[in-house]
Amino acid sequence: MAEGPSGAAPRSGRAAKATALRAPPGMRRLAGRAAAFVGLADPDKPVAAEPGLLSRDRPPASAPPERRDAPSRPSAAPVRGRRGVDYEVVSTRRGPGTWGALAFLVVLGVVAWMVGSRALRWASEQLDPPGDPSGEIVLTLPLGSSTASISDLLAEQGVIPSSRAYEWYVRFKGGPAFQAGEYTFQSNSSVWETMAVLEAGPSRVAQAASQPLTIPEGLTVAEMADLLDEVPDLSFSGRDFLGAVRERPVLSLVAPAPAILPPGVIDPAEGQLFSDTYFYDSQTSAEQLVALMVDRLDAVLVELGYADAPRRVGLTPYETLIVASMIEREAQRPQDRAKVARVIYNRLARGWSLGIDATIVYAVGERELTADLLAVNSPFNTRVLVGLPPTPIAAPGRASLEAALNPEDGPWMYFVLTSPDGTLSFSETDEEFLRDKAICQELGLCG
């Protein structure tokens, strides 16, 4: 059937009569009871029938005869030749349901406020217990003590109320680098009062024979284990060290859970052990060394402001740690680190592959890369895949951590080694890069 201009079927003969749409009686009664229940209608008043559309030709058959003395009702404004729809005005009032709902919300708000206040007061007391510090407690902190072991000792001796609160506060805010020895604390102390005692130093330095142990920057976890096998008078082996690392693969506060890492990850703990000089004695264990290295990394990240990485470089703290590990492996000179960081961020911003050969070296375990190795199927192949590798590729030092968070401004998209002393040349265009790469090849520094 053809349609008219308005989109409706044309009328034939007399104008079609409008038909009122009515709900079934049962549904109308149910709606009325619901309205009465929530206080929108009087429960004693019968539910009115729905108003219908008035026919243009005649009044409803059930309409009562109009009284002559009854006041005339204003007619509804005609709409397209019809009279408007008469609606009954329903008065709403606040019944028991409305007042009950308001009372419930008030009670709920009061309970939430009481619970929140109680939780806040409890958390505050874990850091700063009520009452004044009292009574001296002399404790000896041995060599190799980590944040966790110190917090447990302080809580056991009544210096602080909670070892967990102390540990997390120190790891988030950064703790003092203390010297092993004898300290005098007071019971019922706050976390900051305890940290002040540690910062002041021991009253008597521990006399146990100790030796320095230096873990260089840029090592993988496996390379650290190999190094430890060569340390004399160490009470544990490299295998023990790897065992301690594997027992807690989520080490640093910035690290993701291993379960969310993609297939092909070599070591979930990579990059989470800080390279530094540590001291050990005949009693130092592999677990203590691992805990110290993790604590040191978290303290440095807090000090450098890694929590602000999303605003400063647009990456999470862990992703920024990955960038720092690539800088550590690629830049030999301090002045090149911030420029390498800028190249990485520029390429990420343009959606380019990073092309960092150090990530492929990490994946295949070979420093001489052939054409086949450069095409290896690995999440660490940054020549093929776009974006960051899933984990760090080494342990970055402080300088690389700083550079990753503070890249130098510049338009560079490439860098390549152009001198045996480790000098990198940075360029913006393909032509500039090919020129620098020719120098690298002439010197036999790259293939």
N, C-alpha and C positions, 0 to 999 in steps of 0.2 A: 504494500500500500504506500502510495506517495505521501510525503510529509509536507506540511505547510511551512511558512517562513519561521514560525516560532518553534518548530521542532515537534509539534503535537499533531495528531491525526485530525483532519478537517471534520467539522460537525455537519450532520445532515438533518434536515427538517428542523424541528424545534431544538433550541439550545439544550445540550446534554445537562442532566442534573448532577450536581456534586453529591457524592455519597460520603457520609461520615465514617471514619475509621474508628472502630470501638474495640477495646480490649475485652477479652472474655470476662464474664462476671466473677469467676473464681480469682482471676488475676487481680481484678480491681479490689476485691475484698482483702487479698493478701497485701497489696500495696498500701491500703488504708491502715491495716494493722501495723505494718512496718513504720509508717509515718507516725502513728500514735505512740509506738514504742520509743522512738528517738525524740519525741516531744514536738514534732512538727504539725500535729493535728490533735484535735480533741478526741479521746477514745470513745466518749459518749455520743459523738455526733456521727450520724450515718455518712458514709462516703457518697459524695455527689457523683452523678453520672457525668461522663465526659461531655463537654460541649461539642456539638456537631457543626458542620458547615451548613448554613442556611440556604435552602433552595431559592433560586431566583424567582421561581414561578409561584410557590405557595409556602406558607409557614409550615413548620412541623405538625404532623397530625396530632401529636400529643400536647400541643400548646394550648393552655386554657384560654377561654374567651376574655378579651381585654375589657376591663371595667371602664365605664365612661369617666368616673371620678378619679381614676388612678392617674398619677402624673405620667406624662409622656416620657419615654426613655429616649435618650439621644441615639440616633441611628449611627451605626458604624460607617466609616468612610468607605465608599465603594472602591473595590479593587478590580480593574478589568471587567467592569459590569456586574460584579458580585458584591454582596454585602460582606463585611469583615467577619472575623470569627469572634464570637462572644466567649470570653474566658471568665471563669469564676475566680475572684480574688480570695486566696487562702491565707488566713492570718497565721503567722508562725509565732511561737512563743518558746521560751526555754523551759523545758520540762525536766523531769528527774534525770533523763538520759544525758542531757547537755550538762547539767550541774555535776553529775557523776563523772563525766569525762574530764571536765575542768579540774575537779578535785583529784582525779587520778594523775593528771599531768603535773599538778603542783606537788603531790607526794613523790612522784617519780623524780622530779627535779631536785627535791630536797635530799632524797636518797642518793642520787648521783653526786650531788655536791658533797655529802658526808663521806661517801666512798672515795671520791677523788682527793678530798682533803686528808683523809686518813692515809691513803697511799702515798701522797706527797710528803706527809710528815714522816712516814716510815722510811721512805727513801732518803730523806734529809738526815734522819738519825743514823743511817748506816754510814754516812760520810762524816757527820759531826754529832756524836751521841750527846744526850742531855747531861748536864752536870759538868763540873770542872775536872780537868785532868788531876790525878793524884797518884802518889806512890811511884818510886823509881823502879824501872825494870831494866836490867842490864842484859843485853843480848849480843852474841857474837855472830856476825854474818860471815859465813865462810866464802872462800873463793868459788866462783862458778854459780853464785846465787842468782836466780832469775826473779823476775817480777812475781811469778806464781809462787815460788818457794818462799820468798820474803813475805808475801801477803799471808800465806798460811801460817808462818812462824809468828807474825805479829798478832794474828787473830787468836792463835792457840795460847799465847801469853797474855791476852787481855789488853794489848796496846790499842787495838782497833776493834770495833764490833763485828765487822764483816770482811773476810778475806776477798770475797768476790767483788764487793763494792770498791775496795782499795785497788784491786788488780785492773778493773775496767776503767776506773778514774785515771790511773797512771798511764794506761795504754792509750786512752783517748786524749788526755791532756799533755802527756809527755812527763817522764819522771827524771829525777836527778841521776847522773852517773856517779855511783857511790864507790867507795873503796872498802874492800873487805876488812873487817876488824870488829872492835868492840864498841857498841853504842849504848847510850843511856836514854831510854824512853820513859814516858809516863803512861800509866794505865788510863783508859777512857779518853784517849786522844782522838782528835779529828785526823782526817787523811792529810790535810795540809800541814798540821803540826808535826805529824810523823815524817813527812817529806822534808820539812825544814831541818829535822835532826839528821837525816841522811845527807842533806846538802852540806851541813856543817862539817861532816867528816867524822871518823871514828876517834874515840879517846885513846885507843890503842890499836895500832895497825896489826893485822894478822901476820904472824911470823912464819907461817907455813911456807916452805920452799915452793916457789912458783916460777913458771917459765912462760915467755911470750909465745903466742901462736898467731901468726898473721895469715889471714885468708885473703888473697889478692882479689881485686875486682875482675869481673868478667868471667868467672868460673861457673860451670854448671854444677848441679848437685853431685853428679857422678865424678866430676873432676875434683871437687872438694874431698870426696871420699878417697880418691887416689892420693891426694896430697896428705891426708891424715895418716895413711899407711906408712908414710915416710917420716913422721914426727917421732923423735926418740922419747922414751919414757912415758908415752901416752898409755893410759889404762884401758883404752878401747881401740878397736880397729875401724877401718873405713866401712866394713860391712856392718858393724854395730851402729855407726853413724847413719848409714842408709836405712837401717831398721828403725831407728828412732824417728827419722823423717817420715817413713812410710806409715808409722803408727798414727801420725796426725798430719794428713795431707793438707788440711786447711790450717795454715800456720798464721799468716798475717791477718790483721783485722780487715784489710782491703780485699782479701782473696775471696773468690766465689766458691761455692760448694763444688767438689769434683764431679758430682752427678750431672751438673749442667754443662760440663765441658764436652766438646764434640769428640768423636772418635779420632784417633791418631795423635792424641796428646801424649807426649813422651814422659813428662813428670809433672803432676799437678802442683808440686811444691816449688817448681823452678822459679828463681828470682825472689823468693821470700826469705832468704837467709842473707843477712847483711855482711858484706865484706869489710873486715876490720881486724884489729889486733886484739886478741883475747888472752887471758892468762889461765893457766891450768896447773894442777898439781897431781899427785899420785891418786887422789880421791875423785877427781873430776870424771863425770860420766858422759856418755854420748848424749843422753837426754838433756843434761845440763847445758852442754854446748849448743845444742839445737835451740833450746829455750832462750839462751842468751842472744843468739843470732837473730831470732825472730823479734825478741823484745827490742833489740837495737834498731832493726829496720822500722818497726812501728814508731819508735821514738823519733827517728829521723824524718819519717813521713809527716808526723805531727808537727815537728819543728819547721819543716819546709812549707807547710800549709797545703798538703795534698787533699784535704777535705774540700778545698776550694777549686779543685781541678776542673769540674764541670763548667764553672763560670770562666775560668782563665784560658783553658784550651779546648773545651767542649767534649772532654772525655771523662770517664769515671776514674777514680784514683787507681784502680787496677789496670785499666787500659793505659793510663799514663805511665805506670810502672813497666808495662810492656814496651812502650816507646823508649823509656830510659834504658832498657836492656839492649835494644837495637843500637842506640847511640853508643853504649859502652863497647859494643863489638865493632862498630864501624869507625868511630873517631879516635885517633891516636893522640891528637894534640888538643889541649884544653880549649883553645880558641875556635876549634871547629865544631864543638859539641852543640852549641845553640843553633848553629847553621844547619847541621844535620837534622835537628829537631824541626826546624822550619821547613825543610824539604819534605819531611814525613807529613807534616800537617798540611802543607800545600797540596801534596798529591792525594791525601785523604779527602780534602775539600773538593777536588776536581773529579773524584771518583776513579783515579788512576790506580793501577797496581803499584805497590811500593818498590818492587824490584830490589829489595835488600838481600844481597847474596849471603849475608851472615845467617839469615833464617834458614836458607837451604843447607848451608854447612851444618847448622844445628840438627836439621832433619836427617841428613844422610851420614853425618859423622865423618865427612871427608872435606879437607880444605881445598883440594884441587877439584874443581867442578868441571865435569865433562858435559857435552850436550845432553846426554841421557839423564845425568843427575839434575841438570837445570830444569828438566821436564818432569821431575819426580811427582808422583801423586801423593801430596801431603798437605795438611792444613797450614804448614809452615812455608809452603812455596809461594812467596810473595811476588814472584815473577808471573805466576799464572793467576793466582787468586787476588781479588780486590779486598782491601781492608787489612786489619791487623791479624797477626797470628794469634792463636787462642791463649797462649801463655807467654811469659817472658822467655827469652832464650839464654839468659845468663843472669848472674847477680850484678846489678848495677851499683857503682859507687856513688858517693854523695854528689860529685860533680855532674855525673850523667843524670841523676835524679833532679838536680837543680835545672839543668838544661831542658829536660823534658817539660818542666813546669814553666820555664821562662824562655821560649824560643826567640831567637833574634828575628827582627823584622826584615823581610826581604822577599823578592819574587822568585827565588830559586826553585827549580823543579828537578835538578840533577846534581850529582856530585860524583867525583871519581878521583882516585889516587893519582897524583902527578909528580910525586917526589919520593925517594927512598926514605926520607925522614918522616913520612906519614902525612905530608901536606895534602889536603883535599882541595880540589878546584870545584867551584860551584857555578852553575850556569842556569839560564832561563829558557833558552831555545835549543832545539835539536842540533842546529848547526854549531852552536857553542859547545855542546856536549860532545859531539863527534870530534871536534878539534881537540878537546881535552883528553878524550879517550885515546886518540892517536898518540898523544904524548905518553900516556900510561903504557900503551903497547910497545912503543919504541924503547921504553926503559925496562921492559920485561916485567912490569908490575901487574899486568892483567892480560887476559887472553883475548 
